[in-house]
Amino acid sequence: SALAEAFKFDSEVLCEKFIPPGREIRMAVLENDQGEPATILPCVEYFLSKDHPIRTPEDKYTNDKTTGMPVCMASGGRQCPAD
């Protein structure tokens, strides 16, 4: 199962409930050395639809055509900052 595969990499796994297409917005806060919030990164919205309800690895990464390994973040299908 997918959970068994995930537990091969760590003892803790985050599972999220699927919510039908709505809005997916990434927001991140970076902490300083004292563990206090220091930097808020720009919000990024990812576009979803009924035909494309979840982001796949292909949406997230650009792969090397020879090795198939991810080499950088994909650039399409998102807007920064989110409105």
N, CA, C and O atoms as CSV, one atom per row, in Angstrom:
chain,resi,resn,atom,element,x,y,z
A,1,SER,N,N,0.839,-1.196,0.000
A,1,SER,CA,C,0.000,0.000,0.000
A,1,SER,C,C,0.877,1.250,0.000
A,1,SER,O,O,2.079,1.182,0.256
A,2,ALA,N,N,0.261,2.377,-0.288
A,2,ALA,CA,C,0.998,3.643,-0.299
A,2,ALA,C,C,1.521,3.991,1.087
A,2,ALA,O,O,2.615,4.541,1.211
A,3,LEU,N,N,0.750,3.677,2.143
A,3,LEU,CA,C,1.210,3.960,3.502
A,3,LEU,C,C,2.429,3.122,3.858
A,3,LEU,O,O,3.378,3.634,4.451
A,4,ALA,N,N,2.415,1.858,3.508
A,4,ALA,CA,C,3.568,1.005,3.783
A,4,ALA,C,C,4.814,1.544,3.083
A,4,ALA,O,O,5.904,1.536,3.654
A,5,GLU,N,N,4.652,2.005,1.865
A,5,GLU,CA,C,5.776,2.586,1.124
A,5,GLU,C,C,6.274,3.852,1.821
A,5,GLU,O,O,7.481,4.052,1.953
A,6,ALA,N,N,5.359,4.698,2.264
A,6,ALA,CA,C,5.744,5.941,2.939
A,6,ALA,C,C,6.492,5.658,4.235
A,6,ALA,O,O,7.457,6.354,4.552
A,7,PHE,N,N,6.066,4.653,4.987
A,7,PHE,CA,C,6.723,4.326,6.254
A,7,PHE,C,C,8.125,3.746,6.067
A,7,PHE,O,O,8.870,3.622,7.040
A,8,LYS,N,N,8.494,3.393,4.851
A,8,LYS,CA,C,9.871,2.967,4.584
A,8,LYS,C,C,10.836,4.147,4.720
A,8,LYS,O,O,12.031,3.952,4.937
A,9,PHE,N,N,10.314,5.372,4.592
A,9,PHE,CA,C,11.154,6.560,4.596
A,9,PHE,C,C,11.160,7.301,5.922
A,9,PHE,O,O,12.085,8.070,6.184
A,10,ASP,N,N,10.158,7.093,6.765
A,10,ASP,CA,C,10.082,7.808,8.039
A,10,ASP,C,C,9.117,7.082,8.960
A,10,ASP,O,O,8.310,6.267,8.514
A,11,SER,N,N,9.205,7.383,10.243
A,11,SER,CA,C,8.303,6.763,11.219
A,11,SER,C,C,7.003,7.554,11.362
A,11,SER,O,O,6.068,7.091,12.015
A,12,GLU,N,N,6.937,8.734,10.761
A,12,GLU,CA,C,5.723,9.539,10.769
A,12,GLU,C,C,5.308,9.843,9.340
A,12,GLU,O,O,6.141,10.178,8.498
A,13,VAL,N,N,4.005,9.724,9.070
A,13,VAL,CA,C,3.470,9.978,7.734
A,13,VAL,C,C,2.243,10.856,7.877
A,13,VAL,O,O,1.398,10.607,8.736
A,14,LEU,N,N,2.137,11.874,7.048
A,14,LEU,CA,C,0.982,12.768,7.046
A,14,LEU,C,C,0.018,12.316,5.959
A,14,LEU,O,O,0.402,12.192,4.796
A,15,CYS,N,N,-1.237,12.071,6.336
A,15,CYS,CA,C,-2.287,11.724,5.375
A,15,CYS,C,C,-3.318,12.834,5.398
A,15,CYS,O,O,-3.732,13.281,6.468
A,16,GLU,N,N,-3.729,13.276,4.237
A,16,GLU,CA,C,-4.718,14.340,4.141
A,16,GLU,C,C,-5.959,13.822,3.440
A,16,GLU,O,O,-5.873,13.042,2.491
A,17,LYS,N,N,-7.101,14.258,3.911
A,17,LYS,CA,C,-8.365,13.889,3.297
A,17,LYS,C,C,-8.497,14.599,1.952
A,17,LYS,O,O,-8.192,15.787,1.841
A,18,PHE,N,N,-8.950,13.870,0.934
A,18,PHE,CA,C,-9.174,14.471,-0.380
A,18,PHE,C,C,-10.417,15.340,-0.312
A,18,PHE,O,O,-11.469,14.896,0.150
A,19,ILE,N,N,-10.299,16.562,-0.767
A,19,ILE,CA,C,-11.427,17.486,-0.843
A,19,ILE,C,C,-11.658,17.758,-2.323
A,19,ILE,O,O,-10.718,18.119,-3.032
A,20,PRO,N,N,-12.894,17.593,-2.809
A,20,PRO,CA,C,-13.148,17.832,-4.231
A,20,PRO,C,C,-12.605,19.186,-4.670
A,20,PRO,O,O,-12.442,20.088,-3.849
A,21,PRO,N,N,-12.324,19.328,-5.969
A,21,PRO,CA,C,-11.655,20.528,-6.456
A,21,PRO,C,C,-12.189,21.812,-5.842
A,21,PRO,O,O,-13.387,22.097,-5.835
A,22,GLY,N,N,-11.248,22.553,-5.339
A,22,GLY,CA,C,-11.518,23.859,-4.773
A,22,GLY,C,C,-10.303,24.702,-5.097
A,22,GLY,O,O,-9.987,24.918,-6.267
A,23,ARG,N,N,-9.620,25.181,-4.069
A,23,ARG,CA,C,-8.396,25.945,-4.266
A,23,ARG,C,C,-7.293,25.301,-3.450
A,23,ARG,O,O,-7.509,24.923,-2.298
A,24,GLU,N,N,-6.120,25.174,-4.034
A,24,GLU,CA,C,-4.949,24.695,-3.317
A,24,GLU,C,C,-3.941,25.838,-3.281
A,24,GLU,O,O,-3.449,26.288,-4.316
A,25,ILE,N,N,-3.648,26.293,-2.073
A,25,ILE,CA,C,-2.725,27.409,-1.896
A,25,ILE,C,C,-1.615,26.977,-0.948
A,25,ILE,O,O,-1.877,26.495,0.154
A,26,ARG,N,N,-0.367,27.155,-1.390
A,26,ARG,CA,C,0.783,26.835,-0.541
A,26,ARG,C,C,1.222,28.094,0.179
A,26,ARG,O,O,1.377,29.156,-0.425
A,27,MET,N,N,1.418,27.957,1.474
A,27,MET,CA,C,1.886,29.080,2.285
A,27,MET,C,C,2.924,28.527,3.243
A,27,MET,O,O,2.708,27.474,3.843
A,28,ALA,N,N,4.040,29.211,3.399
A,28,ALA,CA,C,5.096,28.708,4.276
A,28,ALA,C,C,5.642,29.837,5.147
A,28,ALA,O,O,5.745,30.988,4.722
A,29,VAL,N,N,5.992,29.465,6.390
A,29,VAL,CA,C,6.617,30.392,7.320
A,29,VAL,C,C,7.938,29.763,7.747
A,29,VAL,O,O,7.969,28.624,8.215
A,30,LEU,N,N,9.026,30.509,7.583
A,30,LEU,CA,C,10.345,30.025,7.985
A,30,LEU,C,C,10.666,30.549,9.378
A,30,LEU,O,O,10.367,31.694,9.716
A,31,GLU,N,N,11.287,29.675,10.186
A,31,GLU,CA,C,11.669,30.067,11.539
A,31,GLU,C,C,13.126,30.489,11.583
A,31,GLU,O,O,13.930,30.081,10.745
A,32,ASN,N,N,13.461,31.322,12.584
A,32,ASN,CA,C,14.861,31.672,12.818
A,32,ASN,C,C,15.494,30.622,13.737
A,32,ASN,O,O,14.850,29.628,14.069
A,33,ASP,N,N,16.725,30.830,14.142
A,33,ASP,CA,C,17.437,29.856,14.972
A,33,ASP,C,C,16.788,29.653,16.343
A,33,ASP,O,O,17.022,28.634,16.993
A,34,GLN,N,N,15.982,30.607,16.780
A,34,GLN,CA,C,15.306,30.492,18.070
A,34,GLN,C,C,13.924,29.837,17.946
A,34,GLN,O,O,13.206,29.700,18.937
A,35,GLY,N,N,13.561,29.437,16.735
A,35,GLY,CA,C,12.270,28.800,16.505
A,35,GLY,C,C,11.112,29.766,16.379
A,35,GLY,O,O,9.951,29.358,16.416
A,36,GLU,N,N,11.420,31.043,16.229
A,36,GLU,CA,C,10.387,32.067,16.073
A,36,GLU,C,C,10.104,32.315,14.590
A,36,GLU,O,O,11.025,32.258,13.775
A,37,PRO,N,N,8.843,32.588,14.226
A,37,PRO,CA,C,8.545,32.921,12.827
A,37,PRO,C,C,9.388,34.115,12.377
A,37,PRO,O,O,9.428,35.141,13.057
A,38,ALA,N,N,10.055,33.983,11.243
A,38,ALA,CA,C,10.955,35.037,10.776
A,38,ALA,C,C,10.612,35.535,9.372
A,38,ALA,O,O,10.714,36.731,9.098
A,39,THR,N,N,10.208,34.631,8.487
A,39,THR,CA,C,9.946,34.999,7.101
A,39,THR,C,C,8.690,34.291,6.618
A,39,THR,O,O,8.530,33.088,6.820
A,40,ILE,N,N,7.812,35.034,5.988
A,40,ILE,CA,C,6.632,34.440,5.366
A,40,ILE,C,C,6.869,34.453,3.865
A,40,ILE,O,O,7.057,35.513,3.268
A,41,LEU,N,N,6.859,33.279,3.262
A,41,LEU,CA,C,7.065,33.189,1.812
A,41,LEU,C,C,5.781,33.559,1.082
A,41,LEU,O,O,4.699,33.441,1.657
A,42,PRO,N,N,5.873,34.003,-0.170
A,42,PRO,CA,C,4.663,34.360,-0.928
A,42,PRO,C,C,3.741,33.152,-1.078
A,42,PRO,O,O,4.203,32.024,-1.248
A,43,CYS,N,N,2.441,33.398,-1.015
A,43,CYS,CA,C,1.466,32.332,-1.256
A,43,CYS,C,C,1.480,31.987,-2.745
A,43,CYS,O,O,1.603,32.865,-3.599
A,44,VAL,N,N,1.351,30.707,-3.033
A,44,VAL,CA,C,1.310,30.237,-4.417
A,44,VAL,C,C,0.050,29.408,-4.577
A,44,VAL,O,O,-0.187,28.482,-3.801
A,45,GLU,N,N,-0.761,29.731,-5.575
A,45,GLU,CA,C,-1.974,28.964,-5.839
A,45,GLU,C,C,-1.738,28.015,-7.010
A,45,GLU,O,O,-1.175,28.393,-8.037
A,46,TYR,N,N,-2.185,26.770,-6.828
A,46,TYR,CA,C,-2.103,25.755,-7.883
A,46,TYR,C,C,-3.501,25.550,-8.436
A,46,TYR,O,O,-4.463,25.428,-7.678
A,47,PHE,N,N,-3.617,25.513,-9.762
A,47,PHE,CA,C,-4.915,25.436,-10.403
A,47,PHE,C,C,-5.355,23.989,-10.589
A,47,PHE,O,O,-4.628,23.173,-11.155
A,48,LEU,N,N,-6.556,23.685,-10.106
A,48,LEU,CA,C,-7.144,22.355,-10.187
A,48,LEU,C,C,-8.479,22.463,-10.917
A,48,LEU,O,O,-9.057,23.545,-11.026
A,49,SER,N,N,-8.961,21.317,-11.417
A,49,SER,CA,C,-10.253,21.298,-12.099
A,49,SER,C,C,-10.873,19.921,-11.904
A,49,SER,O,O,-10.241,19.024,-11.347
A,50,LYS,N,N,-12.108,19.755,-12.361
A,50,LYS,CA,C,-12.751,18.438,-12.273
A,50,LYS,C,C,-11.975,17.405,-13.085
A,50,LYS,O,O,-11.913,16.238,-12.700
A,51,ASP,N,N,-11.384,17.822,-14.203
A,51,ASP,CA,C,-10.605,16.907,-15.042
A,51,ASP,C,C,-9.208,16.661,-14.477
A,51,ASP,O,O,-8.567,15.666,-14.817
A,52,HIS,N,N,-8.741,17.551,-13.628
A,52,HIS,CA,C,-7.388,17.467,-13.067
A,52,HIS,C,C,-7.480,17.832,-11.572
A,52,HIS,O,O,-7.026,18.900,-11.164
A,53,PRO,N,N,-8.092,16.905,-10.732
A,53,PRO,CA,C,-8.416,17.263,-9.352
A,53,PRO,C,C,-7.247,17.230,-8.367
A,53,PRO,O,O,-7.355,17.770,-7.266
A,54,ILE,N,N,-6.140,16.609,-8.746
A,54,ILE,CA,C,-4.981,16.573,-7.848
A,54,ILE,C,C,-3.716,16.887,-8.634
A,54,ILE,O,O,-3.663,16.715,-9.852
A,55,ARG,N,N,-2.699,17.352,-7.916
A,55,ARG,CA,C,-1.404,17.618,-8.551
A,55,ARG,C,C,-0.609,16.321,-8.576
A,55,ARG,O,O,-0.481,15.639,-7.558
A,56,THR,N,N,-0.086,15.992,-9.725
A,56,THR,CA,C,0.718,14.784,-9.901
A,56,THR,C,C,2.202,15.157,-9.862
A,56,THR,O,O,2.539,16.339,-9.923
A,57,PRO,N,N,3.089,14.171,-9.763
A,57,PRO,CA,C,4.520,14.491,-9.822
A,57,PRO,C,C,4.899,15.275,-11.077
A,57,PRO,O,O,5.796,16.117,-11.030
A,58,GLU,N,N,4.230,15.010,-12.193
A,58,GLU,CA,C,4.531,15.724,-13.429
A,58,GLU,C,C,4.171,17.204,-13.318
A,58,GLU,O,O,4.784,18.047,-13.973
A,59,ASP,N,N,3.168,17.520,-12.481
A,59,ASP,CA,C,2.802,18.923,-12.258
A,59,ASP,C,C,3.848,19.643,-11.417
A,59,ASP,O,O,3.996,20.862,-11.507
A,60,LYS,N,N,4.567,18.889,-10.605
A,60,LYS,CA,C,5.490,19.478,-9.634
A,60,LYS,C,C,6.931,19.560,-10.128
A,60,LYS,O,O,7.657,20.487,-9.769
A,61,TYR,N,N,7.349,18.598,-10.946
A,61,TYR,CA,C,8.760,18.510,-11.330
A,61,TYR,C,C,8.935,18.362,-12.829
A,61,TYR,O,O,8.077,17.807,-13.514
A,62,THR,N,N,10.056,18.862,-13.333
A,62,THR,CA,C,10.482,18.610,-14.701
A,62,THR,C,C,11.537,17.517,-14.632
A,62,THR,O,O,12.508,17.627,-13.884
A,63,ASN,N,N,11.343,16.465,-15.413
A,63,ASN,CA,C,12.255,15.323,-15.362
A,63,ASN,C,C,13.278,15.361,-16.489
A,63,ASN,O,O,13.005,15.852,-17.584
A,64,ASP,N,N,14.460,14.831,-16.195
A,64,ASP,CA,C,15.506,14.666,-17.201
A,64,ASP,C,C,14.999,13.672,-18.238
A,64,ASP,O,O,14.521,12.596,-17.879
A,65,LYS,N,N,15.099,14.021,-19.523
A,65,LYS,CA,C,14.568,13.154,-20.575
A,65,LYS,C,C,15.335,11.840,-20.714
A,65,LYS,O,O,14.789,10.859,-21.218
A,66,THR,N,N,16.585,11.810,-20.274
A,66,THR,CA,C,17.391,10.594,-20.379
A,66,THR,C,C,17.187,9.670,-19.188
A,66,THR,O,O,16.949,8.473,-19.355
A,67,THR,N,N,17.280,10.228,-17.986
A,67,THR,CA,C,17.206,9.402,-16.775
A,67,THR,C,C,15.812,9.305,-16.193
A,67,THR,O,O,15.512,8.365,-15.457
A,68,GLY,N,N,14.938,10.283,-16.518
A,68,GLY,CA,C,13.607,10.310,-15.937
A,68,GLY,C,C,13.579,10.869,-14.520
A,68,GLY,O,O,12.519,10.935,-13.897
A,69,MET,N,N,14.739,11.272,-14.011
A,69,MET,CA,C,14.844,11.790,-12.654
A,69,MET,C,C,14.452,13.267,-12.626
A,69,MET,O,O,14.740,14.005,-13.568
A,70,PRO,N,N,13.781,13.706,-11.522
A,70,PRO,CA,C,13.437,15.124,-11.414
A,70,PRO,C,C,14.690,15.989,-11.379
A,70,PRO,O,O,15.659,15.659,-10.695
A,71,VAL,N,N,14.670,17.095,-12.118
A,71,VAL,CA,C,15.828,17.991,-12.143
A,71,VAL,C,C,15.492,19.404,-11.671
A,71,VAL,O,O,16.387,20.140,-11.257
A,72,CYS,N,N,14.202,19.801,-11.727
A,72,CYS,CA,C,13.820,21.119,-11.230
A,72,CYS,C,C,12.312,21.165,-11.062
A,72,CYS,O,O,11.590,20.262,-11.484
A,73,MET,N,N,11.861,22.236,-10.439
A,73,MET,CA,C,10.425,22.426,-10.242
A,73,MET,C,C,9.779,22.803,-11.578
A,73,MET,O,O,10.355,23.551,-12.370
A,74,ALA,N,N,8.579,22.276,-11.814
A,74,ALA,CA,C,7.824,22.657,-13.000
A,74,ALA,C,C,7.335,24.087,-12.831
A,74,ALA,O,O,7.138,24.538,-11.703
A,75,SER,N,N,7.137,24.802,-13.922
A,75,SER,CA,C,6.787,26.214,-13.820
A,75,SER,C,C,5.334,26.516,-14.143
A,75,SER,O,O,4.876,27.624,-13.862
A,76,GLY,N,N,4.594,25.590,-14.715
A,76,GLY,CA,C,3.236,25.890,-15.131
A,76,GLY,C,C,2.175,25.574,-14.093
A,76,GLY,O,O,2.455,24.909,-13.095
A,77,GLY,N,N,0.957,26.049,-14.324
A,77,GLY,CA,C,-0.180,25.700,-13.510
A,77,GLY,C,C,-0.215,26.323,-12.131
A,77,GLY,O,O,-0.846,25.783,-11.223
A,78,ARG,N,N,0.460,27.463,-11.960
A,78,ARG,CA,C,0.410,28.108,-10.652
A,78,ARG,C,C,0.492,29.614,-10.815
A,78,ARG,O,O,0.890,30.127,-11.861
A,79,GLN,N,N,0.111,30.301,-9.765
A,79,GLN,CA,C,0.120,31.759,-9.767
A,79,GLN,C,C,0.712,32.243,-8.462
A,79,GLN,O,O,0.362,31.730,-7.399
A,80,CYS,N,N,1.587,33.204,-8.520
A,80,CYS,CA,C,2.212,33.754,-7.329
A,80,CYS,C,C,2.228,35.265,-7.464
A,80,CYS,O,O,2.706,35.756,-8.487
A,81,PRO,N,N,1.747,36.024,-6.518
A,81,PRO,CA,C,1.079,35.519,-5.318
A,81,PRO,C,C,-0.355,35.141,-5.613
A,81,PRO,O,O,-0.954,35.606,-6.583
A,82,ALA,N,N,-0.902,34.279,-4.747
A,82,ALA,CA,C,-2.309,33.909,-4.880
A,82,ALA,C,C,-3.144,35.151,-4.614
A,82,ALA,O,O,-2.773,35.980,-3.783
A,83,ASP,N,N,-4.274,35.290,-5.314
A,83,ASP,CA,C,-5.095,36.494,-5.095
A,83,ASP,C,C,-5.917,36.402,-3.830
A,83,ASP,O,O,-6.657,37.330,-3.506
